[in-house]
Amino acid sequence: MSVEPGGHSIQDLNKPRHHRAEIVFAFASFGFALFLAANIPAQTEWAKGFDFVRQPAFWPIVAITAMTGFGALELWLCWRRNRQVSGDGTLVEVGRWFRAAEYVVWFMAYVWLVPLAGYLPATLVFTAALTLRLGYRSWTTIGAAMLTGVVTVLVFKSFLGVRIPGGAVYEYLPPALRNFMILYL
């Protein structure tokens, strides 16, 4: 058995480390697949005069059927591994998964703030806030994050012409500045 630098063997690639929390993910993904499968009739339709594979419902059914099949297979394999391998830490790992949901909350707050404050001000606030949240404290890093936000706004609004609603605070600006902010920032 050859051992790579760092103490890992090549055979470890064939047997990845098992985590008991995989069963939680397997149950959740299989349950979601069953939910989608149960809602196929209400969410899709069959149109008259089209071939079977050209039906609007065909590809969603194929995708959901595959998702259900692979979800069942993953659930079965996880069930077998959990019976063979003991270990704890399931709740700790699931807790890590939910901690990642914090960034979903950050994103939703950003989406809520853009129509109120405007794309540029909201982006500047959130790039700075997320930089601080990630633990960076130097003014150089915060400035670089905010510069990245300005470049992002300029690329999307000015160069790509993506239409993002102007902020409600823009109503209080003088007309010429208001139009400029709505169109370009």
Secondary structure, DSSP 8 states (H G I E B T S, - for coil): --B-TTS-BGGGGTS----TTHHHHHHHHHHHHHHHHHTHHHH----TTS-GGGSTTHHHHHHHHHHHHHHHHHHHHHHHHHHH-----HHHHHHHHHHTTHHHHHHHHHHHHHHHH-HHHHHHHHHHHHHHHTT---HHHHHHHHHHHHHHHIIIIIIS-------GGGGGS-HHHHHHHHHH-
